[in-house]
Amino acid sequence: MTDKGTDGPLVPDALRELWRQESTTSTWLRPSDWYHPAVDALASAVLEQRDPTSAAHGLGHARGHDGVGVTEALDDLACLYRSTGTAEPPLAVVTAFCEGWADAQAAGTVAATCVDAETGLPTSDYLSVRLAETYLRAARVGRPAAAEHCLILLDVAAGELHPFLRLARSAAVGAALLGTYGHGHPMATLGGGAFAVLVRHDDVDTGLSTLRAEVDRHCDELGLGPDVCRAPARIWHRALPSTHDEAVRALTRAGRN
């Protein structure tokens, strides 16, 4: 493995700087906070052709702890492998990285930007990493992710609202989602009155009817009429796209509509 632009072999420091340059010019939002000691551990493991999964888990955890969104973090990981002349990270490395990021989330160490204060639900970054895990598990067994899972989408937007009314609506919908699916199903607020839940196909039919009733009940309890919370709420399910990137784009579109 040689340094780009030279005939000499790469060393860990040189690979780190190539990685930093690749990432900060194409992916990383704030160059000043890119470096973490876990970067060196992963660069060394890749360069020395040792098993990099433990180091990848460590860097994923560090990125999650620092509040870096999963999409930005995974793009940065890809920049490391591009710096070595490899098209993309191996599946095992991506899996370990995502598990590290999710462990930081589960331990409550992710910055507050990953939890929506109005609803108490995770943001789309959290759902994105859980989707990545779903696609990776499906790939291991040679099946499309859509074979077992789909997304439930919920839209309660009813025009511009006073911040207090938006807060009340968000709290009602958050309570309805948690009351319907519990903490075992990955879910998130997408912004703009839109929400999403990742479920197995077996949970779709029962969940839809229960969720609609729960939204109505919580809105009634708070005195929120149809001018605040769309009535009836738009609730539908859609198959998972063929790739994780397409699924993330679908969530982004749902939050903008």
C-alpha positions as CSV (number, residue, x, y, z in Angstrom):
1,M,0.0,0.0,0.0
2,T,1.6,3.3,-1.1
3,D,1.0,6.9,-0.3
4,K,-1.0,8.8,-3.0
5,G,1.4,10.8,-5.1
6,T,4.5,9.0,-3.9
7,D,6.3,5.7,-4.4
8,G,6.8,5.0,-0.7
9,P,4.7,2.8,1.6
10,L,2.0,4.4,3.7
11,V,2.6,4.8,7.4
12,P,-0.2,5.3,9.9
13,D,0.3,9.1,10.2
14,A,0.3,9.5,6.5
15,L,-2.9,7.5,6.1
16,R,-4.6,9.5,8.8
17,E,-3.8,12.7,7.0
18,L,-5.0,11.3,3.7
19,W,-8.2,10.2,5.4
20,R,-8.6,13.6,7.1
21,Q,-8.2,15.4,3.8
22,E,-10.6,13.1,2.0
23,S,-13.2,13.5,4.7
24,T,-13.0,17.2,5.4
25,T,-13.1,18.2,1.8
26,S,-16.1,15.9,0.9
27,T,-18.0,14.8,4.0
28,W,-17.1,16.2,7.4
29,L,-19.1,19.3,8.5
30,R,-16.6,20.7,11.1
31,P,-12.9,19.9,10.3
32,S,-11.8,21.1,13.7
33,D,-13.6,18.2,15.5
34,W,-12.6,15.4,13.1
35,Y,-9.7,13.9,15.0
36,H,-10.2,11.4,17.8
37,P,-7.6,8.9,19.1
38,A,-9.8,6.1,17.8
39,V,-9.0,7.3,14.3
40,D,-5.4,6.2,14.8
41,A,-6.4,2.8,16.0
42,L,-8.5,2.1,13.0
43,A,-6.0,3.5,10.5
44,S,-3.2,1.3,12.0
45,A,-5.4,-1.8,11.9
46,V,-6.3,-1.2,8.3
47,L,-2.8,-0.4,7.2
48,E,-1.3,-3.4,9.0
49,Q,-4.0,-5.6,7.6
50,R,-5.1,-6.7,11.1
51,D,-8.8,-7.4,12.0
52,P,-10.2,-3.9,12.1
53,T,-13.6,-4.7,13.6
54,S,-12.7,-3.8,17.2
55,A,-11.2,-0.5,16.2
56,A,-14.2,0.2,13.9
57,H,-16.5,-0.4,16.9
58,G,-14.4,2.0,19.0
59,L,-14.5,4.7,16.4
60,G,-18.3,4.2,15.9
61,H,-18.8,4.6,19.6
62,A,-16.6,7.7,19.7
63,R,-18.5,9.3,16.9
64,G,-21.8,8.5,18.5
65,H,-20.6,9.8,21.9
66,D,-19.7,13.1,20.2
67,G,-23.1,13.4,18.6
68,V,-22.0,12.9,15.0
69,G,-24.9,11.9,12.8
70,V,-24.7,8.3,11.5
71,T,-24.8,9.4,7.9
72,E,-21.8,11.7,8.3
73,A,-20.0,9.1,10.4
74,L,-20.5,6.3,7.8
75,D,-19.4,8.6,5.0
76,D,-16.3,9.4,7.0
77,L,-15.6,5.7,7.4
78,A,-15.9,5.2,3.7
79,C,-13.3,8.0,3.2
80,L,-10.7,5.9,5.1
81,Y,-11.1,3.1,2.7
82,R,-11.1,5.3,-0.4
83,S,-7.8,6.7,0.9
84,T,-6.3,3.2,0.7
85,G,-7.6,2.6,-2.8
86,T,-10.5,0.4,-1.7
87,A,-13.9,1.1,-3.0
88,E,-15.9,0.7,0.2
89,P,-15.5,-0.7,3.8
90,P,-16.1,-4.5,4.3
91,L,-19.5,-5.4,5.6
92,A,-18.0,-6.6,8.9
93,V,-16.3,-3.3,9.5
94,V,-19.5,-1.3,8.8
95,T,-21.5,-3.6,11.1
96,A,-19.0,-3.1,14.0
97,F,-18.9,0.6,13.4
98,C,-22.8,0.8,13.5
99,E,-22.9,-1.3,16.6
100,G,-20.5,1.0,18.3
101,W,-22.5,4.1,17.3
102,A,-25.7,2.4,18.5
103,D,-24.1,1.3,21.8
104,A,-23.3,5.0,22.5
105,Q,-26.9,5.9,21.7
106,A,-28.2,3.1,24.0
107,A,-25.9,4.2,26.8
108,G,-27.4,7.7,26.7
109,T,-24.1,9.3,25.7
110,V,-25.2,10.8,22.4
111,A,-25.5,14.5,22.3
112,A,-29.0,15.9,22.9
113,T,-29.4,16.6,19.2
114,C,-30.2,12.9,18.7
115,V,-33.3,13.2,20.8
116,D,-36.2,15.5,20.0
117,A,-37.1,17.5,23.1
118,E,-40.7,18.0,22.0
119,T,-41.6,14.3,21.6
120,G,-39.0,12.5,23.6
121,L,-38.4,10.4,20.5
122,P,-35.1,9.9,18.7
123,T,-34.3,11.9,15.6
124,S,-34.0,10.5,12.1
125,D,-30.2,10.0,12.7
126,Y,-31.1,7.2,15.2
127,L,-33.6,5.6,12.9
128,S,-31.0,5.8,10.1
129,V,-28.5,3.7,12.1
130,R,-31.1,1.2,13.0
131,L,-32.1,0.9,9.4
132,A,-28.4,0.3,8.5
133,E,-28.3,-2.6,11.0
134,T,-31.5,-4.0,9.4
135,Y,-30.0,-3.9,5.9
136,L,-26.7,-5.5,7.1
137,R,-28.5,-8.3,8.9
138,A,-30.6,-9.0,5.7
139,A,-27.4,-9.0,3.6
140,R,-25.8,-11.6,5.8
141,V,-28.6,-14.1,5.1
142,G,-28.9,-13.1,1.4
143,R,-32.4,-11.6,1.7
144,P,-33.7,-8.1,0.9
145,A,-34.4,-6.0,3.9
146,A,-38.0,-5.5,2.6
147,A,-38.7,-9.2,3.0
148,E,-39.2,-8.8,6.8
149,H,-39.5,-5.1,7.6
150,C,-41.3,-2.0,6.4
151,L,-41.8,1.6,7.5
152,I,-44.9,3.0,9.1
153,L,-45.2,6.7,8.3
154,L,-47.4,9.1,10.2
155,D,-48.2,12.7,9.2
156,V,-50.2,15.0,11.5
157,A,-49.2,18.3,10.0
158,A,-52.1,20.9,10.0
159,G,-50.4,24.1,8.9
160,E,-48.3,26.7,10.8
161,L,-48.7,26.5,14.5
162,H,-47.9,28.5,17.6
163,P,-44.8,26.9,19.2
164,F,-46.9,26.0,22.3
165,L,-49.5,24.1,20.2
166,R,-46.7,22.4,18.1
167,L,-45.2,21.3,21.4
168,A,-48.5,19.9,22.7
169,R,-49.1,18.0,19.4
170,S,-45.6,16.6,19.4
171,A,-46.0,15.4,22.9
172,A,-49.3,13.7,22.1
173,V,-48.0,11.9,19.0
174,G,-44.8,10.8,20.8
175,A,-47.0,9.3,23.6
176,A,-49.2,7.6,21.0
177,L,-46.2,6.1,19.2
178,L,-44.7,4.8,22.4
179,G,-48.0,3.5,23.6
180,T,-48.6,1.6,20.4
181,Y,-45.1,0.1,19.7
182,G,-43.1,0.5,22.9
183,H,-39.4,1.0,23.0
184,G,-38.7,-2.2,21.1
185,H,-39.4,-0.7,17.7
186,P,-37.0,1.9,16.3
187,M,-38.9,5.1,15.7
188,A,-38.2,8.8,15.1
189,T,-39.6,12.2,14.6
190,L,-38.8,13.4,11.1
191,G,-39.8,17.1,11.6
192,G,-42.7,19.0,10.1
193,G,-45.3,16.8,11.9
194,A,-44.0,13.6,10.3
195,F,-42.9,10.4,12.2
196,A,-41.7,7.0,11.2
197,V,-41.4,3.5,12.8
198,L,-39.5,0.5,11.6
199,V,-41.7,-2.7,12.0
200,R,-42.0,-6.3,10.9
201,H,-44.7,-7.1,8.4
202,D,-46.6,-9.0,11.1
203,D,-47.1,-5.9,13.1
204,V,-48.5,-3.7,10.4
205,D,-52.2,-4.2,10.4
206,T,-52.7,-4.2,14.2
207,G,-50.3,-1.4,14.6
208,L,-52.0,1.0,12.2
209,S,-55.5,0.7,13.8
210,T,-54.0,1.0,17.3
211,L,-51.9,4.0,16.4
212,R,-54.8,5.9,14.9
213,A,-56.8,5.4,18.0
214,E,-53.9,6.3,20.3
215,V,-53.3,9.6,18.3
216,D,-57.0,10.5,18.6
217,R,-57.0,9.7,22.3
218,H,-54.0,11.7,23.2
219,C,-55.1,14.7,21.1
220,D,-58.5,14.6,22.7
221,E,-57.0,14.5,26.2
222,L,-55.0,17.7,25.4
223,G,-57.9,19.4,23.6
224,L,-56.1,19.5,20.3
225,G,-58.5,19.9,17.4
226,P,-58.1,19.2,13.7
227,D,-56.6,22.6,13.2
228,V,-53.7,21.5,15.3
229,C,-53.4,17.8,14.6
230,R,-54.6,16.6,11.3
231,A,-57.8,14.5,11.6
232,P,-57.8,11.9,10.5
233,A,-54.0,11.5,10.7
234,R,-52.3,10.2,7.6
235,I,-50.9,6.8,8.5
236,W,-49.5,4.4,5.9
237,H,-46.9,1.8,5.4
238,R,-44.3,1.5,2.7
239,A,-41.8,-1.2,1.7
240,L,-38.2,-0.6,2.4
241,P,-36.3,0.5,-0.6
242,S,-33.5,-1.7,-2.0
243,T,-30.7,0.2,-0.3
244,H,-30.0,2.0,3.0
245,D,-29.2,5.2,1.2
246,E,-32.6,5.1,-0.6
247,A,-34.4,4.5,2.8
248,V,-32.6,7.5,4.3
249,R,-33.7,9.7,1.4
250,A,-37.3,8.5,1.8
251,L,-37.3,9.6,5.4
252,T,-35.9,13.0,4.4
253,R,-38.6,13.4,1.8
254,A,-41.3,12.4,4.3
255,G,-40.1,15.0,6.8
256,R,-40.3,17.7,4.1
257,N,-43.8,17.0,2.8
